[in-house]
């Protein structure tokens, strides 16, 4: 088959660009793939510069030209207003091939807001095109109703995210890790951008009593939206030896941080959140997880089974979860072992790729 692949590929690395790279590598093994790389230079959303406008116009031109010879189009869609308008123009450019297009929503929270009934014009425009698009892919059951009244129900498909194979650990090292739980290792590994909850996590740590703080270490890793945000954060942790920032990590260093961590923390309320790959990576690495009831997270997370569910924007709720984790190492270990087994059964890359290929092949 001849594929047209429209989506962001690293760099920068985000959950969406990583997912795109994993699937692109798989379909490239057996099919001819043309790419339109939608990647941006930073973590901002929308169209924020004249240069980006020129890039978007180029995307639309390439979509029209390359779609002419494509048997199938795979397209990861946006959740901002500007991004959705760009997507609509791409739908228009590929209009004759919409029945052979699969659109993949890697987020969820932002699209729900975008398509709400009060946004009449955008909702109507999307309904017009989604009625003709061959397949709509969402991350979990909690995102299906986003497209209620927009896309035919029988064209909506669920494809959960994944953890890369290199991150999976055996049971024995996980048990051994939890035999050495002083200090309790917390890990925040995601882009440090507003809404991801890293500021609230740090505030929660600082609010712990002196004795508990001495028993906890936090590792932060990921990129910042700007140098100013980075400087502000580094200033806030200056002089706190139990809190470390490791920069953007990949490969062996990423694997090491996950394997050392007992509790992975992502207290997110990010407006474009979907089903964070980092949570599934933590499962594969033998970590318990602290997170929130946000977007599609509870499709893959159950409070008390996979970890601790905390309130959004609440350092106090996070503090209580940390205190509970310190006091319950055996329970934390049980959750981590459960997460490792769950990831092995449900969130392997081969399962993810096979599901997407199955959906796309039905469009032939």
N, C-alpha and C positions, 0 to 999 in steps of 0.2 A: 504494500500500500504506500501511497504518497501522503505523508502527513504535513500539515502546516501547524507548527507549534508556536502559539502566541502566549508569552508569559515571561516573568522576570527570572533570570539566571544569575547566580552569584558573580561578581560582588555587587552590593554588600550581601552578607549572609543574613537572611531572615528565615522564619519558618516557611514562608511561601517560596522563596527562591531555592531553599534546600529541597523542598518537595518537588519543585519543577525540575531541578537537576537530577534527582533520583529517577523520575519518570522519563525524562528526556534520554538519559543514559540507557534505560531499558528498551525503549521503542527504537532507538537508533541501532540496536543490535540486529534487527530484522527488517526494518523499514527505511525508506528514504524520507528524511525529515528536513523540511525547510523551517528556519527559525526566525521569529521576530522577537528580539530580546527587549522586554519592557522595563528592564532594571533601571533604577534611579541611583544617583550618586550618594544619596543619604537616606535617612529614615523618615523624611517628611511625607505627608499625604497630599494628594491633589497636584495641581499644575501651578508651580510657584515661581516660574521664571520664564523669560522670553526664550531661553535656550530649550527649556522643557516643551514649550509650545511648538517649536520647530521639530523637536523629536517626535511629538505626538502626530504632527502632520505627516512626518515620514512614516510612522507606524501605519497610518491609514492608507497611504499610497502603497506601501509594501503589502498590506493586507489585501487590497484590491488586486494587485498584480499576482501575488503568489497563490491566492485562493483559486485562481482560474484553473490550475492544474492539480489541485489537491483533491484526494479522495475523501479526506477527513480532516477536520480542523479541531484542535484542542486549544482552548482559550481560558486562561485564568483571569477572572474579572475583578474589578475594583469596587470599593465601597464608599469612596468620597464622592461628592457631587461632581466635581471636575473630572474625576476618574470615570464615573458612570457616563458622563457626556462623551468622553473619549471612547468608551466601550460602545456606545450607541452608534457613533460614527463608524467604528469597525464593523458592527453588525450590518450597517448600511453598505459598506464597501464589499462585504461578503454575502450580500443579500441572496444571490442565486444559489449559494451553498449552505444556507442556514440549516437545512434539514440534515446536513452532514457535519454539523458543528456540535461539539460538547463543551459547555461552559462549566468551569469548576470554581466554586466559591470556597476559597481557603479561609475566609473570615466568617462573619455571621452577624455580630452585634451591629456593625455599621450598615450592612445591607438591610437589616430589619428596620432601622431608622430611616434609611433612604426610601424604602418602598411602602412606608406607612400611608394609609389612606389620605392623610392631609397633604401629602406631596403629590397632588393630582397630576400635574404635567409629567413629572418623571415616572410616576407609576403607570400612566397611560402609555408613554413611549416604550417603557420596558415590556409592558404587556403585549404590545404590538409585535415586538421582535421575539419575545419568549414563546409566544404562541406558534412560532415557526422554527425555533431552534430544536435540534434533534434530541438533546439530552442536557439535563442540568444535574451537576454533581455537587452534593453537600457532604459535610464531614460527619454528621450524625443526625439522629431522629429529631433533636431539638431545633434543627435548622430547616426542616421540611416545610413548616408552616410559614416561613419567610416568603415563600413563593405562592402562597394560597391566593387564588384569583389572578395570578400572574402567569404561571406555567401549568400545563396539564399535569395532573398528579402522576399519571403513568410514565411521564418522562423524567421524573425526579428520582435520582439514584443516590444511595449512601455509600461513601467510601471513606472509612476512618483513616486517620493518619498512621504513622509508623515510627519506629526507632531503627536507626541504622544498625546493621548486624555487628559492627565492631564494638558497639557499646554493651552488648549482652555479656553478663558475667555468670559464672556458675554459682550454685547454692553455697558451696563451702566457703569461698571468699566472703560472701555476704554475711554468713553467720559469724565468721571470724571478725569482720569489721565491727559487728555489734557487740562483740566481747570487749572491745576497746572503745568505750563510749564516753571517756573523759579525756578531752573535751568532746561534747556533742558538736559534730560538724554540720553546719547549715550551709547550703549552697544556693545562691541566686545566679543562674546562668541564662541570660536572655539579654536582649538589647535594653540598656538602661535609659528608657524613654518614658515620658509622662504617662501615667496610667498603668504601668507594669507593676507598681507596688514596691519598688526598691527603696524609696524614701520612707515609706511606712514601716518596712522591715527594719531599717536602721533605727528609726525612732523607737520601735518596739524593743530592740536590743538595748538601747540606751536607758530605757525605763525599767529594765530588770534590776533586781536588788544586786548588791555588790557580789555576794557569794554565787548567785546564779550566773552573772556575767562572766565570772572567772571559769565557769564550767562550759562555756559556749564559745565557739569560733565561727565566724561567718566569712565565707569566700564569695566575693562578687566577681562576675566575669561577663563581658559583653561590651558593645559599643555605645557611645553616647550620641545624642542628636546634635550636639555642638560642643566646641571646646569650652565654652563658658559653663555648660552643665557639668562637664567633666571636672573642671577646676573647682567648682562649688562642692561637688561630691568629695573630691580628694581632701579638700579643706575640712569637711565635716567628719572625716575619719582619721584625720591627722592626730597622732598621739594615742590611738587605740590599737594596741598590738593584736587584739583578738579579731580585728576586722581587716581583711586584705582585699585589695582590688588587683585582679590579674590581667586586665586588658581583654582584648578579643582573643579567644583561645580556640584552637582547633586540634584535630589529630590526637597525638599522644597526651598533650597537656589537658585537653578537654576530657579525655577518657580518665585520666588520673584524678581530676577534680570530682567527677561523678563517682568514681570508685571509692574515694575517700569520704564522701558525704554520707551522712545518716539521714538527713531530712532536706529534701529539695523544696525550695520556697518560691512560689510565684503567686503572690496575693494580688492578682491582676484585676483591673477594671478598665483596661485599655479599650478604647472605643471601636477598634477594628479587630478585636480578638475573635478567634474561631475555636479551634481545638489545639492548644499549644503542643507542638512536637516535643518541646523540652520536657513536658510532663511525662510523655511516653518514653523519652530517653532516660529519665530518672527511674521509671519502672524497670527498664531493661538493665539498668546499672545497679539495681538492688537498693533503691532508696525509698523511704516513705516520702509522702508529698504533703505540703501545706499549700492550699490554694483557695479559690473563691467560687461561689456559684455565679459564674459569669459566662455569657454566650453558650457555647456547646461543651463546656468543661464537664458538666455532670453526665454527659453521655459516656465518659471514660473514667469518671471518678465518683466514688461513694465515700461519704464521711464515715470514718471508723474502720473502713475496709482497706482503703488505699492511703489513708492519712487523715489530716485534719482540715476541715472546711472552716475558713475564717470569714469574718465580715469584711466587705469592701471598705477601703479607706480608713481602716480601724487599727491603729497601732496597738490599742489595748487588747483587741481580739487576737492579734498576732502574738503579743506578749504572753497571753494565757496559753496559747498553743505551744509556744516554746517551753514554758514552765511545765506543761503536761508532758512534752517529749522528754525533758530532762528527768522527770519523775517516773516515766514508764518505758525504760529501755527494752523490756521484753515485748511489750505491745508494739513498739516501733519496729522491732525486728520481724515480728509476725507480719506486719503490714508490708514491709520491704520484700519479704520472701513471696508473699502473695502477689505483689506487683511484678516481680521478676517472672513468675509463672504466667500471669495474665498477659504480659507483653509477649512472651514466647508463643502463646496460643493465638493471640489476636492482632499483634502490631508489628509483624515482620515486614520488611520491604517487599519480599516476593509476594506476599498476600496483597499488599497495597497495589503493586504494579499489575498483578493479575486481575484485580477488580477493575482498574481503569481500562485495561486492554479489553476486558469483557464488554464494558459499556461502549467503548469506541467501535469495536468490531460489529456490534449490533446496528451501527449506523450505515454500514456498507450498502 
